[in-house]
Each structure stands twice: as structure tokens, then as C-alpha cells.
Amino acid sequence: MKKLQLIGLVILYTIFTNTAFAAILKDIKGKVVDASNQQTLPGATIFIPDLRVTAVTDNNGEFILSNLPAKGTYLVEVHYVGYKTATKTVNLAATSSLDFSLQPTAIETKEVVITGSLISSTSKRNSASSAVVGKDQLLAPSSNLIDALTKIPGVSQITTGPSISKPVIRGLGYNRIVTLDDGIKQQGQQWGDEHGIEIDQFKSDRVEVLRGAASLMYGSDALGGVINLLEPSSPPEGQIKGEFITNYSTNNGLTANSLMLNGNENGFVWRARGTYKNAYSFKTPTGYFPNSGFNETDLSGMIGLNKSWGYTHLNVSNFRNNIGFYEPNLDENGNFVTEDGNPFTNADYKNRDLEYPRQDIRHFKIALNNNFILGNGNLKADFGYQQNQRRELDGPDPALFFDLKTYNADLKYFIHEVNGWQPVFGVSADAGHSQNKGTEFLVPAYDTYGIGVFAYAKKNWDNNTFSLGARYDFRKNNGKQLLDEDEGEERFAPFENKFSNVSGALGFTHQFNDEWNFKANAGSAFRAPNPAELGSNGVHEGTFRYEVGNPNLNPERSYQIDAALEYEGKIVSASASVYNNYINNYIYASNNGEVKSVDGDQFNVYHYGQVNANLYGAEASLTIHPVPFIHFENTFGYVHAQNMSLDKPLSFIPAASLRNELRFEPKLKGTNDAYLSVGINSAFKQNRIDEEFETKTSGYTLLNAGIGASFNLGKQPIKLSVSANNLLNQKYYDALSRFKPGRFDSENPNLGVYNTGRNITFGLYIPFTLVK
């Protein structure tokens, strides 16, 4: 508590004393018009990502960007529905006004600015393979945040029912994916099969997904990619805006409600959000799965200053998720029964009071994000503190209680563009401290420390961009000894290891013309073994196996190349990319036939070891808008993963997938954004499996549909939607479902629980303005 109080005092001191960085104020006026007829566009949004400054055009299409620094070069983006997003790199010292002419387009405007890379730039100038999920897509019905991202080619999810999803990018998940929230790497239960991302589904305004090695930017763990969650931008000065979201899903009775307020008064910005979700047991095409409900409570807030010297934002969030679990008991007919052998009733399935066993996950985070204009550049400084608590309960008191505290600091200095070059220098550090507070143990208590330094430069000339960088990282882990109080035996042996690594990256983009664009990237990355892999010694309840760590593991080292060709025309947009990722010392657990008895139950023993692995694949998208009211979107993703050392497939690799959606978007009087959609999601069979771990899955096709529209009640806009997933109630097992046959119960290897059946979701979204 004293540490937390100290952090709070430091943060408050920083916020209210950094006016020492004050510079000359500057306002820039401008105008936004239609390029085809020069008519003004009222309501267009102008945004400078690196300064987090926002403006909106008035009824004359005019805007004012206030409290800007007097110098510096920044990217400005302009958004307006029905038009291509426009971007312009602006030297503030030489600019007094800004005018934008937007091009009408039948293709839905995609977010083209990527901020998760070291230097904010348009997607065409960014060599990394990337995709952006905007607000509309995040509002589309989904069971959680990761579920909302799976429409992106190359992105899939490991699921434990609808309540738990872990991201997988190009076949890699767990500690091989970095999730950024409020500029801080999320540190929780990435290594655990049965744990999701501890972040509010509705918190972000958009999400950037970087596919491929990204250790140059984020150090250890970014072998597979990065998920960057971006907070809503502050409203223009003098305004208070907000939104209310409510959804109801028929399959598991999920109710999701979220309320947000967001204000800006002369550069003092603030935001507050509260979200609550509650669901009973989910239903498969063959019936309900007992005690699989959950409830989630999320509170978050931000206060900060946007001034001519830059900005400083203090973000605080508190996440809590309670999830029910069921250890299968079957009667002679193969039906689920209670521990007493009684059949479950419909009231049991729809009971929102979770039974034991269940898990209680809590995540508290405080982050201070700063961007100071210093000299001929900007200093971005992000500091974070997180506490993640994992409680597994068989009764009122937790049996397993794992408490992790993490401290982060990240400093980057950006030098403004000189002769087309943009250099960046950075240093990052983190420290983690964990404790076991329960009576059951899986991983040892440990301390971990890491530090990294890097240099990066980007060169823009004509229609080309070239980037290169290098990074050095050092990490130290200390595992702590634990003696079993009952038997007097050593449960966890102490260990200490140190790792270091050099990463590098090269990138290139070329714009042939306004329609065609090429990008390529080559990079190395690494991942230090996590404490579960180094020191586990116990039953991992979620995976139904006994796990034994290996303190002598080496870091994983990845070498990846990828390339993409993109086309964006007036009625068609398309992209195709290929990649290859070779990983030395790939860490995985295997069983050699050993079985261990714990409390009368038999568990297969899995030991962590290392092999070399190779993953390659392709992603593609095609969007066709033959007429303004028809939208046809198609995406494809495939990954091939091989254990090179043992000449067999890697385990738990997503099946190839194809998504097709046809949308009819009529112009109806009194409504906006009306649509009627029909979609088909197809997964191919997955026969490339490691039979030691999993079973094959058949291909399947799901039919989805949706309808929605926006309209005004008086002056208040309202958006209504109805969507149906798995409309035909298809029975299927996803290749990455942890409930598929052979995965769920070691004593009943043929037991399988189908993925979620038919689900109809009703949604309501109300954006509002309290003060204009």
C-alpha cells in the first residue's frame, strides 16, 4: 500500500508541475471540403495522434486546433463517413492554416494511421503487417474483446467457452503475443490456458493488430505480434461527450452494459467508464454446459492535460471477472450430473449465482502516459503499475491464490524529421514480484527484472520508406524455494537465470501509385522463458495435467520475414501477404508416458523442453463495392506449423479459415447506416496435429446474419442492431477450443463439448453530448 501511495503522489506531482515544459501556444485553423464539388463537410474529425488533440468541423466545414506547440512535425488525420481518410505530415512552425479535400469512396473507410509502431504513420508507410479494428467493429456483438478481433486474417483465439479467449496471431499465442493497454504491456496470466485478457471489452476506441515479430519495439514476448488498445480521443475543447452501450444475447443470457463520459475543458481532459457483464451457462447445439456462466465488473478513468508542451494522462482501471468451472461427472447415459449424481435442471443452467469450483480474476492497473516536447524532438515517457490476482476456489477460501505485481517504465526520444530521416532512441525497464498465498501451488513465487535499449531510424523519400533498428535486452529471473509443510519435501527448488538478446529489424514500403502499395519486413525477436515453464511443479487444473518446469531453458529466438501487396480502388480493395517465421528453442511441454497420482486422481506428467519450429502462411482480403448499397467482404488465413526437431506438426494451430459477408446498405429516409447482412464463416479440417496433445477436427461452416440502423429521436442519435451467430445451430469443434474431444478430461478422453450454438444478440448504442 505504501508503494501505491508513493506512486500516486509522484503521478499527481508530475501532472500539476509539468507546466515547466510550457512553450508558446499556437492555434491552427483549417477547412475540410469534398474534393469532387468543393462543398464543406461539417462534422469531420481532425486528429493529431502524437499530441492527442482533436477538433471537429463546424457547419461551415471549419475547425481550430488549439494549444499546439509552436514547432515540430506531426501527422494529422481527417475522418468523415463516406470518404477516404486523409493524412498530412505538418511542420507546425511553417503552418498557419490547414485545408483538406476528401475523396468520396464507396469502400468503407479503414483506419489508415498506425500508432503502435515506433513512429506514427499511415499504413502504406508502415512496413509491419498491420490491421485496425475500429469502433463500429468493436461494437459488433462478441463475447469478449479477443472475439471481436478474429475477423482479421491471421488472428484467431484459444477458447474455454464464450467467457475466456486468448489471442493467437499467425499460430502463436500465450507469452508470444504482447497486449498493450494505456501504453503499458499487460502482465497477467498470459501463460495459462484458461485465462483471458483482463481488459474491458468496451474500453478501447480502436485496436491495432501488428502481425509478426516486434521485439525491436516491445522486447521479450513479441514473437507473434502485438495487440495495441487505443483509448478514445478527448473531445474538442469545451465539450463533454459520452456513450451508453447495452447488449443482450439469447444463448447464455449475457447482459453487457457500459457507460462512458469524456470531457475537455481548456486542455484539462478526463474520462470515466463503468462496465458490467453477466451470463449464465452457455448452450451448445446438444444442450447447456453446466456452471459456465460468468460476471465481470470493470471500472476505469483518466485525467490529464493537453497543452502546448505535450500531454500527460493518468489512467486507472480495475477489472474483476468471476468464471464458473465444471469438472465433468457423467451418468450411465453420458449426461452431465452434479457431484451427487443428480441431473441438472433448467433452473440450474440459468442460475447466475456461480457454483464452486470457480475462478476469481482481479487486475488493477495505473498508468502515466506523457509526451513532452523537448528541444528538437519529443520525449514519450510511460510508467505503469499492475497487480494481477488469480484465485481458484473450491469453497469460500481460495485454494490457489497467485499474486503478481509488475512495474514498468518506458522512455522514447523522437527527433523531428531531418532530411527525411526520423530517429528514435529508447530504454525500457520492468520488474515483477509474485507470491503464492493459497494452499495449492503450480508455479513458484518469483522475482523478474528486465531492461532494454534500442535505436531506430526511418527514412521517407518520394514513394518509398526504409526503416532499420537494433535492440539489446537483459532479463533475470529468481525462483523461490518452497517446502511442502505436510510432507517436508521440496516442492519448488530455487533457481536463478539470466538471459540477454540482440534483436534487429529492416523494413521497406513502396507506393506504385494511389492504388497499389508494397511492403516487406524482416526481423528477429526473442522470448525469455516464463516462470511457469521454468519452475512449474503441480497439477494445472485447467489443462488436467501435472506440469514440471525446466530451469535450464534457453530463450526462444525468432527470425521472420513477410511481404504484402495491397490495392485500394474506387470499388475494390484487396491485400495478400505471405510470411515465414523460424523459431530456435521453441518451448513446449511433452509427456513420455509418466503418470502421477495426486489426491487419488491420475494425471499425465508433462515436462517442458525445447525444439526448433517453423511457421509459414498466408493472409488475404478482398472487398467489393459494385454499387454504393452492396458491400461484399472476404478474408482468408492459413498457417502451417512444423516441429522441425521431431519432424511432426506443432500442436494447437488454427485451421485455415475463410470468411465471407454480403451487406445490403440501403438509403432509407429517417435512418443512417442501415444494413442487412448475411455471412458465412468456414473453417477447414485440421488434420495437422500433434497426436500427443490433441485430436483432429472436421471442417465446418457457420451461417450468420445481422440487421441494424442509426436514427434520431429528436436530436439524439441511436443505433440499434440485431445479429445472429451460428444461425443454423451447427454442431462443431473449433481447432483451438479447449473443450474439444481429447482435451477436457484426461479420464474421459473422448468427452467433447461443442462450441456455442445459435446466439442472437440485441444491441443498443447511444452516443451523446452533454456540453457543446
N, C-alpha and C positions, 0 to 999 in steps of 0.2 A: 504493500500500500504506500509506503514511503517513496518507493521508486516512482509509482504512478503520480503521486502528488508533486514530486520533483519535476517529472516530465511536463505536467500541467503548468507549473509555474514558468518553466523555460519557454513553453509554447506561448503562453499569454504575454510574457515579456517580449518575445520576438514580434508578435503581432502588433503590439502597441508602441514599439520603439523603432521599427524599421523605417520610419519616416526619414531616418538619417540617409537613406538611399534616394531621397527625393530628387527629381530632376525637373526640368522645365516642362510644364504642361503643354499639350498640343491637341487641338481638335481638327479632325479632317471631315469635310463634308463631301457628299457624293450623291450619285443618282443611278438608278437601275431602270433600264428600259428593255423592251422587246426588240431584238436585233432585226426582225423582219419588217416591223412597221413603226418602230421608234415610240410606241406607246409606253407610258410609265407603268411600273409594276409595284403597286402598293402591297405591303406585307412581305416583301422579300427579306430574308435574313442574311445579314453580313456578319462574319465571324473571323476573328484572328485567334487561331488555336493556341499559339505560344504565349499570348497575353491574356487569353480567356476574356476577351472583350467582344460584346455583342451589340448589334444595332438592328433596327427594323425600319424599312422604308415607310414613310407616311403616305397619305392619299395622293401626293404629288410624285411619289416614287423617290423621294429624297431621304437622306439619312445623315446622321452625325455620329462619328466615332470619337468619344470623349476620353480625356485623361490618358492620352497616348504619350509615350516617350518622344523626345524631340529628335532622336536618331535611332538607327537600327534598321535592319532589313527583315521583313516578316511576310509570311504567306497569308493572304486574305482569301476567304472563300465566300461565295454567294449562292444561296439556295432559294429556289422557287418552284412550286409544284408545276409539272408540265414542261420544265425547261432543264437543259443541261446545267449541272453545277459549274460555275465559273470560278477560276482561281487566278490570282495575280500576285507575283512577288513584288513587294513595295518597299522602296527606300524611304522611310519616314522623313528623313532630313531634306529630301528633294521633292516631297509630295505635299501639296496643299489641298488637292481635291481628287476624288476617285469616281470614275464613271464606269459602269458595267453594262454591256449589251449581251443579254442572254439569248441563246438559241433555243427555239421551241423544239421539242422532241416527243415522238410517240413512245420511245423507250423510257420506262420508269427511271428517273434519275437515281444513280447509285452514288453513295458517299465516295468521293474520289480522293479525299485527303487522308493520309495515314500518319498518325501521330505516335504510334507505338514503336516506330523505328527511331534511330538516334536523332534524325533531323526530319521535322515535319515536311511532307512533300506530297504532291499528287501521286496517285498510284502509278501513273505512267513514268514517273521519275524515280520510283522506288523499286530496286531490283528484287526485293524479297517477294515471294509469292504471298499475296495477302487477299483478304476479303473482309467486307464490312457488313454487319447486320445492323440496320437502322431501327428507329423507334417503332415503325409500323410492324416490322417483322418480330420484334421483341414482344409486342402486344398480342401477336397472334397466339391462339391458345396453345399452351405447352405445359407440361407437368412441372418443369423447373428450368433454370437458366440454361443448362447444357443442352437440354432437349430442344430449346429454341435455336441452337446453333447448328443442328445436324443437317439443315438444308444446304449448308456449304459443302461443296465437293471436297472430299478428303477428311471431313470431320464426322466422327461417329461417337458412340457413348457405350460405356460399360454400365449396365443397369442392374439394380436389385429392386425390381418392381418399379412403379412410377415415381417413387419418392426419392430414389437415390440414383444419380447419374454421375459418372466420371468421364471427363473428356478424353477422346482419343484422336490424334492428328496423324495421318499417314501411318497408321498402325502402331503408334507409340502413345502410351498413357502413363498414369501414375506420376512418379517423380521425373518423368521425361517431358512433362509439359509444365510451363510456367504460367500461372494466372496472376495478372496484375490488377489490383483494385486500389483506387486512390493513389496510384503511382508506386505501390508497395507490393512486393511479392507475397502472395497469400501463402501462409505457413500453417498447415493443419494436419489433416490425415491423408495426404496425397498417396502415401504408400499402402493404405488399407483398401481392400477390395470393396468393403461395404460402407464406404463413406463418400459423400458427395462434396460439392463446393459450398463452403459455408458463407454464401453471399445472397443477399436479397435479389430475387428474380427481377423485380421491377426497378431496382435502384439505378440502373445504367440507362443513358440516353442512346448509346450505340456501343457496339462491341467490335473491336478489330481482332481478326484472327490472322496471325503470321504463321505460315506453314513452312517448316524447315528449321535447320539449325540456327540458333540465335544466341549462342553463348557469348559472342562478342558484346552484345548489349546487356545480357542479364546473367552472365556467369553460369554456374552449375545448374543443371536440370533442363536447360532449354534445347535438348536434342531434337525433340519432335516439333516444337513450335511454341507460340505464345498466344494467350488469350488476354487481350487488353480491354478492361472495362472502363468506359469513359463516363464521368459524371455529367449530368445535364449542365449546359452552359447557363450562366447567370442571365437574367432578363436585362433589357436595356435599362438605363438609369431611371429611377423614379417609379419603377413598376414592381408589382407583386403578382406573380403568376402561380398557378398550381394545377394539379390534376388529380382526378379520382378514378380508380380502376376497380372494377369488380367482375369476377368470373364465377361461373358455376358449371361443374362437369358432372354428367349423369353417372359415369362409370363407378366412381368412388365417392360421389357426393362432395367433391372438392369445392370449397368456397375459398376464393382468394380476393382479398380487399387491400387496397393500398391508397394512401392519401399523401400528397406532397405539396408543400408550399415553398416558393423560391422568390427571393426579393433582392433588390439592388437600390440603395439609397446613397447617391453621390460616391459610388465606389465601395461602400460597405455592403458586402454581399452575404447572403445567408440562405440556408435551405434546411428543411426538416421533412422527414418521411417516416411513416409508420405502416407496416405491412403485417397482415395476419392471414395464415392459410390453415385449413383444417380439412381432413379427409378421413373417411372410414376405409375398410378393406377394399382392395381393388378386385375387379371381376374379370376373369378370363372367359373365353367362349364356352368353357365347361363348368364354370362356377366361380365363386369367390375364393380368394386365398386368405386364410384366417389371420387376424391380428397384423395386417399390413397397412393399417392407417398411419397417419402422422399429423402433427400440428407444428406450425412454425411461426415464430414471432420475431420480427425484425424492426429495429429502431435505428435511425441514422440521422446525422445532422452535419451541417457545415457552417462556419462563419469565416469571413475573410475580408481582405482588402484588395481591390483592383485599382492601382494608382499608376502614375507616370513612371515610377521606379520599377514597376512589375506587378507581381501579385504575391500574396501569401494566404493560403487557405488551410484551415484546421478542420479535418474530417474525423468524425467519431461514429462508430457503428457497433451495434450489439445484436448478435444473431443467436437464436436458440431454436433447436429442432429436436422434437421427440418423435421417435420412429418405433413402431411395433415390429417384433420379430416372432417367427413361429418355427419351432423345431418339430418337423412332421411326425405325427402319430397317425397310423392308418388302421382302419378296421379290416375285417376279412374281405370286404368288397373293394378295398382300395380308397375309401373315402376318408377325408380328414376328420379326426376326432380330437376331443380335448384330452388332457393328461389323464383324466378319469375314465376315458373311453366313451364319453357321451358325444353324440353328434352335435355339430354346431347348428344353431338356429339362425334364421334370417335376422333376428334382433342382435345376435352376437356379431354377425358380419357388419351390421350397420351401426354398431356401438362406437361412438367417437372417443370413449374412455379407453385408452390403450391398456392392454393386459401385459403382464410380465411373460417372457423377457422383452425388454425394450432398451433402446439406447437414448441417451440424452447428450446432445452435442451443443456446446456453447462456444462462441467465438466473439471476443471483444477486441476491437481494433481502434487505434488512434493514429492518425497520420497528419503530418505537417508538410504541405507542399508549397514550395517557394520558387519564384523565378525573379531574380534581381538583375537589373541592367547595370553592369559594371564595366567601365572602360569601353573597349570596342567589342563587347560581347554580352552574353547573358550567363548568369550562374543559376542553374537549377539545383535546388537542394531539397531532397525528400527524406523525411525522418519518420520512422514508424515503430509502434509497439503493439504486439499482438499477444493475446492469451487464448489458447485453444484448449478446451477441456472435453475429454471423451469419457463419458460414464456409460458402462454397460450394467444393467440392473436385472437381477433375478428376483428382487424384492425391493423394499424401500431404500435399502442402502446399496450403493454401487459395489459390485464385485470387482470389476476392473475400472480404475479411475486414473486416467493418464492426463497429466497437466503439463502443457508446453508453453513457455514464454519465449518470445522472439523479439529481438531489437534489430532495426535496420537503419542504415544511413547510406544515402546515395548522392554524390556530388558530380555534376557535369558542367563544364565550362564550354560554351559555344562561342566561337569567334565569328563575327559577322563576315559575310562573303567578301573575299578579296580575290580579284581576277578570276572569279568563277569558283574558287575553292572555298569550302566550308569545313574548317577543322573543329573537332570536338575532343576534349580530354576529360577523363573521368576517373573516379575512385569510388568504390563501394565497400561496405563492411556490414557484417551481421553477426549476431551471437544468439544462441539458443540454449535454453536451460529447461530440462524436463524432470518431472518427478512421478513416481508411482505412488498413488495414495490409496489404492484399494487392497484387496486381499488376493486377487488373481493377477498374474503377470504374463505379458507376452514379450515386451521389449524392455531392455534395461533403462534405468534413468541415465541421462547422458548430458554432456555439455558439448556444444559445437561452436566453432569460430571460423569465420571466413573473411578474406579481404581480396579485392581485385582492383587492378588498374588497367586502363586501356587508352588507346589513341585511335582516332578515326578521322577520315577526311573524305569529302565528296566534291566532285568536280562536275559542273554543268557547262556544256558548250553546245551551241546550235541545238540539235535534236538529240543529243547524247548526254548520258550521265555515267560517270565512273566513280566507284567508291572502293575504299580499302581500309582495313583496320586490323589491329592486333590487341590481344588482351592477355594478361597474366593473372592467374588465380592461385590462392593458397587456402587450404582448409585443414582444420584439425578437429578430431573427434575424440572425446574421452567418455568411454562407457564405464559405468559404476558397478561395483560388485554388489551382489545381493545374496544373502544366505537364507535358505528356507528355514523359518523359525520352527516348524514342526519336525522336520527330518534332520535339520542341522547340516544339510548338504548345500553346496554352492549352486544357486540357481543361475546367476549370471556371473561370469568371470570378468574382471576388469580388463579393459583394452584401451589402447591409445594408438591412433594412426594419423598420419599427416599426408596430404595429397597436394600436388601442385600441377598446374597445367598452363600451356600456352595455346590460345585459340586465335584463329585468323579468319578473315572473310574478304572476298572480292565480289564486286557486283557491277553489272553493266546494263543499261537500257538504251534503246534506240527507237525514236518515233519516225517511222517511214513517212507518215502524213497524219492528217487529223483522224483517220480511221484505224490505221494499223500501228501496232506497237509490239516491240520485242523486249524481253527482259531475261537475264540469266544471272545466276548467283552460285558461288562456290564457297564453302566454309567448313570449318572444323568446330567441334563442340565437345563438351565433356559433361559427365555427371559423376559426382562423388557418391559412393555407396551411402545409403541412408542407414540410420541406426537399427531399423528392423532387419535389414539384410546383414548387418554386421553382428548383431547381438541377440537375435530372437532365440527364445528357448521356452516354448509353451504352445498351448492349443490356441490357434487362431479360430475363434468361434465362427466368424463369418465365412471362412473357407473350409471348415470342417477338416482341418488337418493340423498336425503337430509340426511347427516350423523351427528349424535350427539355423542360426546365423553363422557367418564365417567372418571373423575379424581380420582375415588376411586378404580380403577382396581388393582388387585394384579399381581405379576409376574407369568408367566407360568412356571411350573416345570415338567420336563420330566424324566421318568425312562425307560431306553431302554436296551434290550438285543438282541444280534444277534449272529448267528453262521454260518460258511460256511465250506464246504468241496470242495477241489479243486483237479483236476487231470490234469497232463500235460505229455502226452506220445509223441511218435515219430510221430504218425499220428492223434491223437485225443487229444484235450484238453477240459475240462469241469469244470463247477463250479455250485454249488447250495447253496443258502443261505436262511435263514428264520430270521424274526425279529419281535419284539413286542415293541411298544412304547406307554406308558401310560402317558397322559399329564393332570396334575391338572391345573385348572383355564385357560383352553383353551379360548382364546379371539376371539369373532366373533360378527358381527352386525346382529340384527334381527328387524323385523317390526311387530308391534302389531295392524296394521290397520290404524295408524295415517298418515294423508296426509297433506302436507304443500304447500301453493301457493307462488311461487316466480316469480315475473315479469310476472304474468299471466299464468304461467305453473304450473301444479300439479306434486308434487314429493312425493313418499312414503318416510316416515321418518324411518331411521334405527338407533337404539340405540346400542352402544357397551355394551356387557355383557360377562359373563364367564360361562363355563360349564366344565365338565370333559370329556375327549375324549380318545379313544383307537384306535391305528392304528397298524395293523399287516399285514404281507405279505411275499412274496417270490420272489426271482430272480434266474434266471438260464441262463447258456450259454453252447453251445456245438459247437465246431469247429472240422470239419473232413477234413483231407487231405489224401484221399485214395491213390492218386498218386501225384507227385510233381506239376502237372499242374491243379489240381482240388482243389478248396477251397470252403467248404460248412460251412457257419456260421449261427448260430441260437441263438436268445436270447428271453427271456420271463420275463415279470414283472407283478406283481399283488399286489395291496394294498387294504385292507378292512378297512374302517374308520367309527367309530361309535361315535355319541354323546351319551355318557353314561348317562348324567343327564336327557336328554329328550327322550332317547330310540329311536333315529332315526339316519339315516346316516348323516355324515358331508357333507358339500357342497363342490363342485368343487374338486372332487377326480378323478384322471386319471383312464380311463378304463384299464382293463387288455390288454396287448399288446404282440404280437408275431411277431418277425422279422426273415425273412429267406433270405439269399443271397447266390447264387451259382456263383462262379467266375471261369472262364477258363483262365489260365495263361500260354500261350504257350511261348516257347523259340524261338523267331524269330530273324533271322540274322539282325544285324544292330540296334536292339532295346533292351531295358531293361524294366523290369517291365510291359510288355504288358499284358493287361487283357480285358476280355469281361464279364460283369456281368449282372445277372438278379435277382431282389429282389422283395419280397412280404412283405409289411407291413400290418399287420392285427390288428385291434382294436376290442375288444369285445363290445357288447352293455353295456351301463352304465345306469342301472335302479335304482341303489342305490344312490338316490339324496335327497337333502333337497328341497322339492317342494316349500318352501317359497322363494328360491333363483333362482332355475334353472329348466330346463326341461330335460327329458331323451334324450339320444342319441342312435341311432342304431349303430350296428357294421358295419365295412367297411373293404375293402381290396384294397390296392393300389399296382399297378404294377410299378416297377422302373427298369431302365436299364442303363448301362454305358459301355463305351469303352475308352481305353487310353493306352499310351505307352510313354516311355522315349527313346530318341535317341540323337545322337551327330551331330551338324553341325560344321564340323571341330573338334575342341576340346571343343566346347561349348555344354554342356548338355541342353536339352529342354524336358519338359514334356507337352504333350497335352492330353486333356480329353474332352469327351462329355458325359453328363449324362441327363437322362430324369426321372423326378418325376411325379407321377400320370399319367403315360403314356396313360391310357385309359380315362382320363378326368372324373374320378369318382366324382359324387356329394356326399359330405359327410360333416357332422359336427363333429369336434373333441369335446370330452367331456370338454376340457379346453379352447375352443375357446370363446372369449368374444363376438363374433358375432353370436353365435348360437341362435336359437329362444328363446324368453323369457328373453334375456339378454341385447339386444342392445337398445331397445326403450320402455320406460315404457308406452307410449301412444299407441304403436303398439306391444303388447307382442308376437304376432305370427310372427313378422318380423324376418327373419333369413338370414344371409349372409353366403353362403357356404365357406368352406376353399378353398385354392388356387387350381386352375385347373391344366391342363397339363403345365409343365415347363421344357424346355430344356436349359441346361447350357453348354456353351463352355468355357473351361478353358485352360490357358497357364501359366506355371511356369518355370522360368529361374533362376537357381542358378548360381552365377558366382564368380570368384576370380579375383580381381584387382591386388593384390600384393601377391606373393607366398613367 
